Amino acid sequence: MANTASSAAPAARRPVNRATLYTFGAFGGILFGYDLGVIAGVLVLLAKQWSLTAFQKGAITASLSVGAMVGALLAGRLCNRIGRRLTIMAAAVVVIIGTIACVTAGGWQVMMLTRGVIGIGIGLSSATVPTYLAELAPARVRGALGSLNQLFIVTGILIAFLVDYALSSHNNWKGMFLGALIPAVILIVGLLVLPETPRWLLSQGRDAEARAVLAATLPAASEAELDAEVQDIRDIIRRDTEGRDRWRDLWQPWVRPMVLVAMVLAIGQQFSGVNAINAYFPTMLKSLGFATRTALLSAVLLGVVKFLFTVWELFMVDRWGRRPLLMTGAAVMTVALFFAGLVIKEVNPSHKGMLGTLTLLFLIIYLAGYELGWGATVWVMIGEIFPLRSRAAGTGLATTILWAATGLVTAVFPTMSDKKNLGIGGAMWVFAGINIVLLLLARFYIPETKGRSLEQIERDLRGGKLSANGAEPATGATGEPGEEAGLVSET
């Protein structure tokens, strides 16, 4: 089937540099991270200017997540209809519109609504980018390249913290929000010259374009190997086309275990407490005695730590595997949160310097553990565990659940951590208990997907070989884990 006006035309006209491909493909994470992180500085300023209550702080912060749930629900159908690439571009346009509307807010109600619009764009992006990256990446590096999404999310958070600190002395919360326009525009411009994924193109019958993208992303592959890869994808598409509705496919017996795994990953990532820390960290430090500028500067330090450990995870995810990273991260977070809560509860509040410094130290360790385990790894797995026909729907469902969990945590945390209730120390212990549960789930329930091609993961799912009991990676002809099955024809 020939198509002259296509979303993948750039791939058919010119060679694609892989570094550019993956970098701009993950650039949607900058938007995600910036809009998550920027609210930390905005709340510190608006809490005083608008006399915000704990409920109002939670409503403004959680509105992004509510909008993101809507965006994630729309993402599955939209990216199957117009493609992964155009869906991400549409997400950036929505963020631009929402951001411009946000800076006109004169009260918390309007800000809550406009932040919800931004959330729709973030939800579209966060549900689609993992699929986009997973379908472009070879199996042997898919984990590392998928982790680029989390690296860019963390980069966006760090940039937001830096902007918050730089503009805080001028009380310029509008400028803090407007910073999101820069990554949104860069994302749109970058995707104008990048291709659609080969799996989506083949599902639309655009074989020549799909082969051009595969040749660009697998430059070392011979013609025979490219033929085998195309045929492998076609076989999966044909098998999926014979199935039922994509959403119904999620509840077929052979897919259902991965839906449950995705729910554990999505809920676990947010119930670990990460976005409570991201959004309210400066506010917490202020309540422990830090000055506003010092609290915002400390947030920058946290952003640097998040970035460094995400870079390290980038190199570890395809060496250690997914499950070991999840278990290690949950263990580190549990210990760090326990001691953070202990310090807050036991250190005399009059010793503000010691109280603030020790709290900062343990929260830095906590975020290092999160980025090592439940940050990038969750996004990698969400993008790879679903079969092709229901991958967009499955990723959209998982991302919707993730955003629902984000909204719940960010809405409840200001009230939960209030001195009249659990307090900050008690809230830290609640999250520590949740991370113990996550450690056990990672050990006994979540499967390993390291070294499998997406097509091999789907074959294993259909054959019952990849279940939620920690199945080991399959081996190729050489007996070595991680041989790319998609480049070897089956006999």
C-alpha positions in Angstrom: 0.0 0.0 0.0 1.5 3.3 -1.0 1.1 6.5 1.0 2.6 9.8 -0.2 1.5 12.0 2.7 2.5 10.2 5.8 3.6 10.8 9.3 6.7 8.8 8.6 7.8 10.5 5.4 11.1 11.8 6.9 12.3 8.2 7.3 11.7 7.4 3.6 13.5 10.6 2.3 16.7 10.7 4.3 18.8 8.6 6.6 18.1 8.9 10.3 20.8 9.4 13.0 19.9 7.0 15.8 21.2 9.4 18.5 18.9 12.1 17.2 16.0 9.6 16.9 16.1 8.5 20.5 17.0 11.9 22.0 14.1 13.7 20.4 11.9 10.7 20.9 12.4 10.9 24.6 12.3 14.7 24.7 8.6 14.5 25.7 10.0 13.5 29.1 11.3 17.1 29.5 7.8 18.4 29.4 6.6 15.7 31.8 9.4 16.5 34.3 9.3 20.2 34.0 5.5 20.5 34.8 5.9 18.0 37.6 8.8 19.9 39.2 7.9 23.5 38.6 5.0 23.4 41.0 7.4 23.0 43.9 8.7 26.5 43.6 5.3 28.0 42.5 3.6 26.7 45.7 6.2 28.2 47.9 5.4 31.7 46.5 1.7 31.3 46.0 1.1 29.8 49.5 1.9 33.2 50.9 0.5 35.4 48.1 -2.9 33.6 47.9 -3.0 32.3 51.5 -3.4 28.7 50.3 -4.8 26.0 52.6 -3.5 22.5 52.6 -6.5 21.4 50.5 -5.9 24.1 47.9 -2.3 23.2 47.6 -3.3 19.6 47.0 -5.9 20.5 44.5 -3.5 22.7 42.4 -0.9 20.0 42.5 -3.2 17.0 41.8 -5.1 18.8 38.9 -2.2 18.0 36.6 -2.6 14.3 37.4 -6.4 14.4 36.8 -5.8 16.0 33.4 -3.1 13.5 32.7 -5.5 10.6 33.4 -7.8 12.0 30.6 -4.8 12.3 28.3 -3.6 8.8 29.0 -7.1 7.4 28.3 -7.2 9.2 24.9 -3.7 8.1 24.0 -4.4 4.5 23.2 -7.0 5.2 20.5 -5.3 8.3 19.2 -1.8 6.8 18.7 -3.3 3.7 16.9 -5.3 6.0 14.6 -2.7 8.8 13.7 0.5 7.1 14.9 2.8 7.4 17.9 4.8 10.4 16.5 1.8 12.7 15.7 0.2 11.9 19.1 3.4 13.2 20.9 3.3 16.3 18.7 -0.3 16.9 19.6 0.6 16.5 23.3 3.1 19.3 23.0 0.6 21.6 21.4 -1.9 21.0 24.3 0.8 21.8 26.8 1.6 25.1 25.1 -2.1 26.1 25.2 -2.5 25.1 28.8 0.7 26.9 29.9 -0.3 30.2 28.3 -3.7 29.9 30.0 -2.1 29.0 33.3 -0.2 32.3 33.7 -3.5 34.3 33.4 -4.8 32.6 36.6 -5.8 35.0 39.3 -6.9 32.5 41.9 -6.4 28.8 42.8 -9.6 27.6 41.0 -8.5 28.9 37.6 -5.0 27.6 38.1 -6.4 24.2 39.0 -8.4 24.1 35.8 -5.5 25.3 33.5 -3.1 22.9 35.2 -5.6 20.2 34.2 -5.3 21.2 30.6 -1.5 20.9 30.8 -2.1 17.5 32.4 -4.0 16.3 29.3 -1.0 17.0 27.1 1.4 15.4 29.7 -0.9 12.3 29.8 -0.9 11.9 26.1 2.9 12.2 26.0 3.7 10.0 29.0 1.4 7.2 27.6 2.9 7.3 24.1 6.6 8.0 24.5 7.4 4.6 26.1 5.7 2.9 23.2 7.5 5.1 20.7 10.9 4.3 22.2 10.2 0.6 22.7 9.1 0.1 19.1 12.2 1.9 17.7 14.8 0.2 19.9 16.6 -3.1 19.3 16.2 -5.6 22.1 19.8 -5.5 23.3 19.6 -1.8 24.1 15.8 -1.3 24.5 16.1 -0.9 28.3 18.8 1.7 28.1 17.1 3.7 25.3 13.7 3.4 27.1 15.4 4.8 30.2 16.1 7.9 28.2 12.5 8.8 28.8 13.1 8.8 32.6 16.4 10.6 32.1 14.6 13.4 30.3 11.8 13.4 32.9 14.5 13.9 35.6 16.3 16.5 33.5 13.0 18.4 33.2 12.5 18.3 37.0 16.1 19.6 37.5 15.6 22.4 35.0 12.3 23.3 36.8 14.1 23.4 40.1 16.8 25.7 38.7 14.2 28.0 37.1 12.3 28.1 40.4 15.4 29.1 42.3 16.5 31.7 39.7 13.1 33.4 39.6 12.2 33.1 43.3 14.0 36.3 44.3 11.6 38.2 42.0 8.5 36.2 43.0 8.0 35.5 39.3 5.8 32.4 39.4 4.5 33.2 35.9 8.0 33.0 34.5 8.4 29.6 36.2 5.3 28.2 34.3 6.3 29.8 31.0 9.6 27.9 31.0 7.6 24.9 29.8 7.1 26.5 26.4 10.8 25.9 25.4 10.8 22.1 25.6 7.4 21.9 24.0 8.5 23.9 21.0 11.8 21.9 20.7 9.8 18.6 20.8 7.5 19.7 18.0 10.4 20.8 15.8 12.4 17.7 16.5 9.6 15.3 15.7 9.0 17.1 12.3 12.1 15.3 11.0 11.7 12.0 12.8 10.0 8.8 11.6 7.0 6.8 12.8 7.7 3.4 14.4 8.1 0.4 12.0 5.5 -1.6 13.9 2.8 1.0 13.5 3.7 1.5 9.8 3.5 -2.2 9.1 0.2 -2.3 10.8 -1.0 0.3 8.4 0.4 -1.5 5.3 3.2 1.0 4.7 5.9 -1.6 4.3 8.5 0.5 2.4 8.5 3.2 5.1 8.7 0.6 7.9 11.7 -1.0 6.3 13.4 2.4 5.9 13.0 3.0 9.6 14.3 -0.4 10.5 17.4 0.1 8.3 18.0 3.4 10.1 17.7 1.9 13.6 19.6 -1.3 12.7 22.4 -0.2 10.5 24.5 -3.3 11.1 21.7 -5.6 10.0 22.0 -7.4 6.6 19.2 -7.5 4.1 18.4 -11.0 5.2 18.2 -9.9 8.8 16.0 -6.9 7.9 13.7 -9.3 6.0 13.5 -11.6 9.0 12.7 -8.6 11.3 10.0 -7.4 9.0 8.5 -10.8 8.7 8.6 -11.3 12.5 6.7 -8.1 13.0 4.2 -9.0 10.2 3.6 -12.4 11.9 2.7 -10.7 15.1 0.5 -8.1 13.4 -1.3 -10.8 11.5 -1.8 -12.8 14.7 -3.1 -9.8 16.5 -5.4 -8.7 13.6 -7.1 -12.1 14.0 -7.9 -11.2 17.6 -10.7 -9.2 19.1 -11.0 -5.6 20.1 -7.7 -4.2 21.5 -9.2 -3.2 24.9 -10.8 -6.6 25.3 -7.5 -8.2 24.4 -6.1 -6.9 27.7 -8.4 -9.2 29.6 -7.5 -12.4 27.6 -6.0 -15.0 29.9 -2.6 -14.9 28.3 -2.4 -11.0 28.5 -4.1 -10.5 31.9 -1.0 -11.3 34.0 0.9 -8.5 32.3 -2.0 -6.1 33.0 -1.7 -6.9 36.7 2.0 -6.4 36.5 1.6 -3.0 34.8 -0.9 -2.0 37.6 1.6 -3.0 40.3 4.4 -1.0 38.5 2.2 2.1 38.0 0.7 2.2 41.4 3.9 1.2 43.1 5.9 3.9 41.4 3.7 6.6 42.8 2.8 5.1 46.2 6.6 4.9 46.9 6.1 8.6 47.6 8.2 10.2 44.9 5.9 12.9 43.7 5.0 13.9 47.2 8.7 14.6 47.7 9.1 16.2 44.2 6.2 18.6 44.7 6.4 19.5 48.3 10.1 19.2 49.2 10.8 23.0 49.5 7.5 23.4 51.4 8.6 20.6 53.8 12.1 22.2 54.3 10.5 25.5 55.0 8.3 23.9 57.7 11.5 22.5 59.2 13.2 25.9 59.4 14.8 26.5 56.0 14.6 29.9 54.4 12.7 30.0 51.0 15.8 30.5 48.9 17.7 27.8 50.8 14.8 25.4 50.5 14.7 25.9 46.7 18.5 25.6 46.4 18.2 22.3 48.3 15.6 21.2 45.7 18.2 21.8 43.0 20.6 19.5 44.8 17.9 16.8 44.8 17.4 17.3 41.1 21.2 16.8 40.5 21.1 13.5 42.5 18.1 12.3 40.6 19.8 13.0 37.3 23.1 11.3 38.2 21.5 8.1 39.4 19.2 8.0 36.4 22.3 8.2 34.2 23.8 5.3 36.1 20.6 3.3 35.8 20.8 3.9 32.0 23.8 1.7 31.9 22.6 -0.9 34.4 19.1 -1.8 33.2 20.3 -4.1 30.4 23.1 -5.5 32.5 21.4 -6.2 35.8 17.9 -6.7 34.5 14.7 -5.1 35.6 13.8 -7.0 38.7 17.2 -6.6 40.5 16.9 -2.9 40.0 13.4 -2.8 41.3 14.3 -4.7 44.4 17.4 -2.7 45.1 15.5 0.6 44.7 12.7 -0.5 47.0 15.2 -1.6 49.7 17.1 1.7 49.6 13.9 3.8 49.7 12.6 1.8 52.7 15.7 2.4 54.8 16.0 6.1 53.8 12.4 6.9 54.5 12.5 5.1 57.9 15.5 7.2 59.1 14.0 10.4 57.6 10.9 9.9 59.6 12.9 9.0 62.7 15.0 12.2 62.4 11.9 14.4 62.0 10.1 12.7 64.9 13.0 12.5 67.4 15.3 15.5 66.7 14.4 18.5 68.8 12.7 21.1 66.5 14.9 23.8 68.1 17.9 22.2 66.4 16.8 23.4 63.0 20.2 23.1 61.4 20.6 19.4 62.3 17.0 18.6 61.7 17.0 20.1 58.2 20.4 18.8 57.2 19.7 15.2 58.2 16.3 15.2 56.6 17.8 16.5 53.4 20.5 13.8 53.5 18.0 10.9 53.9 15.7 12.3 51.2 18.7 12.5 48.8 19.4 8.8 49.5 15.7 8.0 49.1 15.6 9.7 45.6 18.8 7.9 44.6 17.1 4.6 45.4 14.0 5.7 43.5 15.8 6.6 40.3 17.9 3.5 40.5 14.8 1.2 40.7 11.3 2.5 40.3 11.9 5.5 38.1 13.2 4.5 34.6 12.7 0.8 35.0 8.9 1.1 35.4 8.6 3.1 32.2 10.8 0.7 30.3 8.7 -2.3 31.4 5.3 -0.5 30.7 6.5 0.0 27.1 7.5 -3.6 26.5 5.3 -6.1 28.3 2.1 -5.7 26.2 1.5 -7.5 22.9 1.5 -5.2 19.8 -2.3 -5.2 19.1 -3.0 -4.0 22.7 0.3 -2.2 23.4 -1.1 1.3 22.9 -4.2 0.4 25.0 -2.2 -1.3 27.7 0.3 1.5 27.9 -2.5 4.0 28.1 -4.3 2.0 30.8 -1.1 1.7 32.9 -0.3 5.4 32.5 -3.9 6.3 33.5 -3.5 4.2 36.6 -0.1 5.8 37.3 -1.6 9.3 37.0 -4.5 8.4 39.2 -2.0 7.2 41.9 -0.1 10.4 41.4 -3.2 12.5 41.9 -4.2 10.7 45.0 -0.7 11.0 46.6 -0.2 14.7 45.7 -3.8 15.6 46.8 -3.6 13.8 50.1 0.0 14.5 51.2 -0.4 18.1 52.4 -3.2 17.0 54.7 -1.6 13.7 55.7 1.7 15.5 56.6 0.0 18.3 58.5 1.1 18.5 62.2 -2.5 17.9 63.2 -2.5 14.5 61.5 0.5 12.2 60.9 3.0 15.0 60.5 5.9 14.8 58.0 7.7 12.0 60.0 4.6 9.8 60.1 4.0 10.3 56.4 7.6 9.1 55.7 6.9 6.0 57.7 3.8 5.3 55.7 5.8 5.4 52.5 8.5 3.2 54.1 5.9 0.5 54.8 4.6 0.7 51.2 8.2 0.2 49.9 8.5 -3.0 51.9 5.5 -4.3 50.0 7.1 -3.2 46.7 10.3 -5.0 47.5 8.3 -8.3 48.0 6.3 -7.8 44.8 9.4 -7.2 42.8 11.0 -10.3 44.3 8.0 -12.7 43.9 5.6 -11.3 41.3 7.2 -9.1 38.6 8.8 -11.0 35.6 12.1 -10.3 34.0 12.1 -9.0 30.4 15.8 -8.3 29.9 17.2 -9.4 26.6 14.0 -10.3 24.8 12.8 -8.6 21.6 9.2 -7.3 21.8 8.1 -10.1 19.4 9.8 -12.7 21.6 8.1 -11.3 24.7 4.7 -11.6 22.9 5.4 -15.2 21.8 6.4 -16.1 25.4 3.2 -14.5 26.7 1.1 -16.5 24.2 3.0 -19.7 25.1 2.7 -19.0 28.9 6.5 -18.8 29.2 6.5 -15.2 30.5 4.5 -15.2 33.6 4.5 -13.1 36.8 6.9 -15.4 38.5 10.3 -14.0 37.4 10.9 -16.0 34.2 14.5 -16.0 33.0 15.5 -14.4 29.7 15.4 -16.7 26.8 18.7 -17.6 25.0 19.5 -17.4 21.3 21.4 -19.8 19.1 24.6 -19.0 20.9 23.1 -19.7 24.3 23.8 -16.2 25.4 21.0 -14.1 27.0 20.0 -11.1 25.0 20.5 -12.4 21.5 18.1 -10.4 19.4 15.5 -13.0 18.4 13.9 -10.5 16.0 16.9 -10.7 13.7 16.9 -14.5 13.5 14.3 -16.2 11.4 12.5 -19.1 13.0 12.7 -22.6 11.6 
